Amino acid sequence: MNEPLKLMCVLAHPDDESLGAGGVLAKYAAEGVETYVVTATRGERGWPGDPRDNPGPEALGRLREAELRCAAQSLGVREVSLLDYMDGDLDQAQPSEVIAKIVPVIRRVRPHVVITFGPDGVYGHPDHIAICQFATAATVRAADPNYHTDGQPSHSVSKLYYMVPTTAELRAYESVFGDLVMRVDGVDRRGSGWAEWTITTLVDTGDYWPTVWQAVSCHRTQLPAYGALRNLPEEHHRALWGCRSYYRAFSTANGGRKMEHDLFEGLR
């Protein structure tokens, strides 16, 4: 393959690119892969501090966008695209509209691999679930020559992956961040992690944990929530960022149940 390999992450919030995909973005960027991030919202409602100090959605959105761009630069991301949806309302957006915003980015960038959240949204987060559905649909639409957006030619993504933590990985997160729970429609949602046998792909990102931590540190408005990370010993950082697990939702390049260790397996 003569053209450069390209990886695109389609995510919901600023900090998803660091906490969720930071290790693979850093790893593949260091290896010469072109990396791109699409973020649906600016995280305008994500204020972890004293409510009296909250600058409000518009100002907080500007701050979090700047933090996102700082983190992306630390991770070696080539480009960040924002879809301009309100934090917390993504699942209420018109699907055809969101898909119509993602497809032109896919067609312009022409990534070989796309990563997004799994269908459970890690712990039932409605925005995470929504972006999984929208990103998955957009990869289908991007390949359809009869779907027209700005005159761009169709593009077939070769591989689509879902970020899916195992039970052990989820417990490691909870040991630092506490109980990952969301109350949605009066019901508490918690992640249980994916069974080991469902994981198709494990990527070793252990060498890149300092880069990931640098990217996480860009999210200063969120650091009250991430404060426990500051004093973690190296082995704990490696446990958090050292290996990423995925479910291969589809691939036109390879298959089978043998564990992958490279998102670009079958494409190199």
C-alpha positions as CSV (number, residue, x, y, z in Angstrom):
1,M,0.0,0.0,0.0
2,N,1.6,3.2,-1.2
3,E,-0.8,5.8,0.3
4,P,-0.3,6.7,4.0
5,L,-2.4,4.8,6.4
6,K,-5.1,6.9,8.1
7,L,-7.0,6.4,11.3
8,M,-10.1,8.4,12.3
9,C,-11.8,8.5,15.8
10,V,-15.4,9.6,15.8
11,L,-16.2,10.5,19.4
12,A,-18.7,12.4,21.6
13,H,-16.8,14.8,23.9
14,P,-13.6,16.6,24.5
15,D,-11.4,14.2,26.5
16,D,-12.7,11.1,24.8
17,E,-9.8,11.3,22.5
18,S,-7.4,11.2,25.5
19,L,-9.0,9.0,28.0
20,G,-10.5,6.6,25.4
21,A,-8.3,6.7,22.3
22,G,-5.1,8.5,23.5
23,G,-2.9,5.5,23.5
24,V,-3.7,4.4,19.9
25,L,-3.6,7.9,18.6
26,A,-0.2,8.5,20.1
27,K,1.1,5.1,19.0
28,Y,0.0,5.3,15.4
29,A,0.9,9.0,15.0
30,A,4.4,8.1,16.1
31,E,4.5,5.3,13.5
32,G,3.7,7.7,10.7
33,V,-0.1,7.0,10.5
34,E,-2.2,10.0,9.8
35,T,-4.6,10.5,12.6
36,Y,-7.9,12.5,12.8
37,V,-10.5,13.2,15.4
38,V,-14.2,14.0,14.9
39,T,-15.9,15.3,18.1
40,A,-19.7,15.7,18.2
41,T,-20.0,18.2,21.1
42,R,-17.9,20.7,23.0
43,G,-18.7,19.2,26.4
44,E,-20.6,22.3,27.4
45,R,-22.2,20.7,30.4
46,G,-19.2,18.9,31.8
47,W,-18.3,21.1,34.7
48,P,-16.9,19.0,37.6
49,G,-16.1,21.9,40.0
50,D,-18.1,24.1,42.2
51,P,-21.3,25.0,40.4
52,R,-20.9,28.6,41.5
53,D,-17.7,28.8,39.4
54,N,-19.3,27.3,36.2
55,P,-18.8,29.9,33.4
56,G,-21.8,28.6,31.6
57,P,-22.3,26.4,28.5
58,E,-21.0,28.9,25.8
59,A,-17.8,29.9,27.7
60,L,-17.2,26.4,28.9
61,G,-17.6,25.1,25.4
62,R,-14.9,27.4,24.2
63,L,-12.6,26.3,27.0
64,R,-13.2,22.7,26.3
65,E,-12.6,23.0,22.6
66,A,-9.3,24.7,23.3
67,E,-8.4,21.8,25.7
68,L,-9.4,19.3,23.0
69,R,-7.1,21.0,20.5
70,C,-4.2,21.1,23.0
71,A,-4.7,17.3,23.7
72,A,-4.9,16.5,20.0
73,Q,-1.6,18.3,19.4
74,S,0.0,16.4,22.2
75,L,-1.2,13.1,20.6
76,G,0.0,14.1,17.1
77,V,-3.5,14.3,15.6
78,R,-3.5,16.0,12.2
79,E,-7.0,17.5,12.4
80,V,-9.9,17.9,14.7
81,S,-13.4,18.4,13.3
82,L,-16.4,19.5,15.5
83,L,-20.0,18.6,14.7
84,D,-21.4,21.4,16.9
85,Y,-24.0,19.4,18.9
86,M,-24.9,20.2,22.5
87,D,-23.4,18.0,25.2
88,G,-26.0,15.7,26.6
89,D,-28.4,16.1,23.8
90,L,-26.7,14.1,21.1
91,D,-29.1,11.2,21.2
92,Q,-31.9,13.7,20.5
93,A,-30.3,14.9,17.3
94,Q,-31.8,14.1,13.9
95,P,-29.8,11.0,12.7
96,S,-29.9,12.0,9.0
97,E,-28.4,15.4,9.9
98,V,-25.6,14.0,12.0
99,I,-24.7,11.4,9.5
100,A,-24.7,14.1,6.8
101,K,-22.0,15.9,8.8
102,I,-19.8,12.9,9.4
103,V,-19.9,11.5,5.8
104,P,-18.1,14.4,4.2
105,V,-15.3,14.2,6.7
106,I,-14.9,10.5,6.0
107,R,-15.0,11.1,2.2
108,R,-12.5,14.0,2.4
109,V,-10.0,12.3,4.8
110,R,-10.5,8.8,3.4
111,P,-9.5,6.8,6.5
112,H,-8.7,3.1,6.3
113,V,-9.8,2.6,9.9
114,V,-12.5,4.3,12.0
115,I,-12.9,4.0,15.8
116,T,-15.9,4.9,17.9
117,F,-17.6,3.9,21.1
118,G,-19.2,0.5,21.5
119,P,-23.0,0.1,21.4
120,D,-23.2,0.1,25.2
121,G,-21.4,3.5,25.4
122,V,-19.0,2.0,28.0
123,Y,-21.4,2.7,30.9
124,G,-24.6,3.6,29.1
125,H,-23.8,7.2,28.3
126,P,-26.5,8.3,25.8
127,D,-24.0,10.5,23.9
128,H,-21.5,7.6,23.6
129,I,-24.3,5.3,22.4
130,A,-25.6,7.9,19.9
131,I,-22.1,8.6,18.3
132,C,-21.6,4.8,17.9
133,Q,-24.8,4.6,16.0
134,F,-24.1,7.7,13.9
135,A,-20.5,6.8,13.1
136,T,-21.5,3.3,12.1
137,A,-24.2,4.5,9.8
138,A,-21.9,7.2,8.4
139,T,-19.3,4.5,7.3
140,V,-22.1,2.8,5.4
141,R,-23.3,6.0,3.8
142,A,-19.8,7.2,2.9
143,A,-19.4,4.0,0.8
144,D,-22.7,4.5,-1.0
145,P,-22.2,6.3,-4.4
146,N,-25.9,7.2,-4.4
147,Y,-25.5,9.2,-1.2
148,H,-24.6,12.7,-2.3
149,T,-22.7,15.2,-0.1
150,D,-20.9,18.2,-1.7
151,G,-20.0,16.2,-4.8
152,Q,-17.3,14.2,-3.0
153,P,-16.6,10.7,-4.3
154,S,-17.7,7.7,-2.1
155,H,-15.2,6.1,0.2
156,S,-15.2,2.6,1.7
157,V,-13.7,2.4,5.2
158,S,-11.8,-0.9,5.4
159,K,-12.2,-1.5,9.2
160,L,-14.6,-0.2,11.9
161,Y,-13.7,-0.8,15.5
162,Y,-15.6,-0.2,18.8
163,M,-13.7,0.8,21.9
164,V,-14.9,-1.8,24.4
165,P,-13.1,-2.1,27.8
166,T,-12.9,-5.5,29.4
167,T,-14.2,-6.0,32.9
168,A,-10.7,-5.8,34.2
169,E,-10.0,-2.5,32.3
170,L,-13.2,-1.0,33.6
171,R,-12.4,-1.9,37.2
172,A,-9.0,-0.3,36.8
173,Y,-10.7,2.9,35.7
174,E,-13.1,2.8,38.6
175,S,-10.3,2.3,41.0
176,V,-9.2,5.8,40.0
177,F,-12.3,7.6,39.0
178,G,-14.8,6.0,41.3
179,D,-18.2,4.4,40.4
180,L,-18.9,5.0,36.7
181,V,-22.7,5.4,36.8
182,M,-25.2,7.5,35.0
183,R,-28.9,8.1,35.9
184,V,-30.9,8.0,32.7
185,D,-34.7,8.1,32.7
186,G,-34.7,7.3,36.4
187,V,-32.5,4.3,36.0
188,D,-28.9,3.9,37.1
189,R,-26.6,2.7,34.2
190,R,-23.3,1.1,35.0
191,G,-20.7,-0.5,32.7
192,S,-19.9,-4.2,33.2
193,G,-17.1,-4.5,30.7
194,W,-16.9,-6.9,27.8
195,A,-16.1,-10.5,28.2
196,E,-12.5,-11.5,27.2
197,W,-13.8,-13.8,24.4
198,T,-15.6,-10.9,22.7
199,I,-12.5,-8.9,22.3
200,T,-11.1,-9.1,18.8
201,T,-8.1,-6.7,19.1
202,L,-5.6,-5.8,21.8
203,V,-3.2,-3.0,21.0
204,D,-0.1,-2.5,23.2
205,T,0.2,1.2,24.0
206,G,2.3,1.0,27.1
207,D,5.2,3.0,25.7
208,Y,2.9,6.0,25.1
209,W,1.4,6.5,28.6
210,P,3.5,9.7,29.2
211,T,2.0,11.2,26.0
212,V,-1.5,10.2,27.0
213,W,-1.0,11.8,30.4
214,Q,0.2,15.0,28.8
215,A,-2.9,15.0,26.6
216,V,-5.2,14.3,29.6
217,S,-3.5,17.2,31.4
218,C,-4.6,19.6,28.7
219,H,-8.2,19.1,29.9
220,R,-7.7,21.6,32.8
221,T,-11.4,22.2,33.3
222,Q,-11.8,18.5,34.0
223,L,-8.7,18.1,36.2
224,P,-10.7,18.2,39.5
225,A,-12.3,14.9,38.3
226,Y,-8.9,13.6,37.1
227,G,-6.9,14.8,40.1
228,A,-6.3,11.3,41.4
229,L,-4.2,10.6,38.3
230,R,-1.6,13.2,39.2
231,N,0.2,11.1,41.9
232,L,-0.3,7.7,40.4
233,P,2.9,5.6,40.1
234,E,4.0,4.6,36.7
235,E,2.7,1.0,37.0
236,H,-0.8,2.4,37.6
237,H,-0.5,4.7,34.6
238,R,0.5,1.7,32.5
239,A,-2.5,-0.3,33.7
240,L,-4.8,2.5,32.6
241,W,-3.2,3.4,29.3
242,G,-1.0,0.4,28.5
243,C,-3.4,-1.7,26.4
244,R,-6.5,-0.9,24.5
245,S,-9.2,-3.5,23.7
246,Y,-11.5,-3.4,20.7
247,Y,-14.4,-5.2,19.0
248,R,-13.9,-5.4,15.2
249,A,-17.4,-4.4,14.0
250,F,-16.4,-5.1,10.4
251,S,-13.4,-5.6,8.2
252,T,-13.0,-6.0,4.5
253,A,-9.3,-7.0,5.0
254,N,-9.3,-9.8,7.6
255,G,-11.3,-11.9,10.0
256,G,-11.4,-14.9,12.2
257,R,-11.1,-15.3,15.9
258,K,-7.3,-15.0,16.2
259,M,-6.5,-12.0,18.4
260,E,-5.3,-9.0,16.5
261,H,-2.6,-6.7,17.8
262,D,-2.7,-4.0,15.1
263,L,-5.7,-2.0,13.9
264,F,-4.2,-2.1,10.4
265,E,-3.8,-5.9,10.3
266,G,-4.6,-7.0,6.7
267,L,-3.9,-3.5,5.3
268,R,-0.2,-3.2,5.6
